[in-house]
């Protein structure tokens, strides 16, 4: 489950980067970035608990 969350976060960051540099879609791109950052933070916190 954690691995899937990490993959989704990376995909969201890539989509955000493409949208940020190639298109001007406004708030949707920034929402994707926020979701990706939250997913990465959750992944990091879960990884630290496992140790």
N, C-alpha and C positions, 0 to 999 in steps of 0.2 A: 504494500500500500504506500509506504513512504517513497519507494522508488518511482511509482507512478506519479505521486505528487511532485517530485523533483522534475520529472519529464514535462509535466504540464506547465510548471513554472518556467522552465527553459523555453518551451514553445511560446508561451505568452510574452516573454521578454523579446524573443525574435520577432514575433508579430508586431509588438510595440515599436521596435527599432525600425522595421520596414515601414510601418505606418507613419512614424514620426519623420523619417527622412524622405519618403516617397510621396506621401499623401497628407492632406490637411483635413482630417476628419473630426477634429475638435476633441471633445471630452471622452469619446469612446476609447481612444488610444491611451489616455491617461488612466482610465479605469482599468484597462488591461495591465498597465504597469503596476498599479496598486495591488491588483489581485496577484500578480506574479511575485511581488515583493513579500506580500503576506504569506504566500505559499512557501517561499524560500525560508522565511523566518520560522514558520511552523516546522519545516523540515529540519532546520538547525536545532530547534528546541527539542524535537523528538530524538534527534541523534545524540544530544547531550544527556538526555534522560536514560538512553539505552546504555551509556557507559557507566 
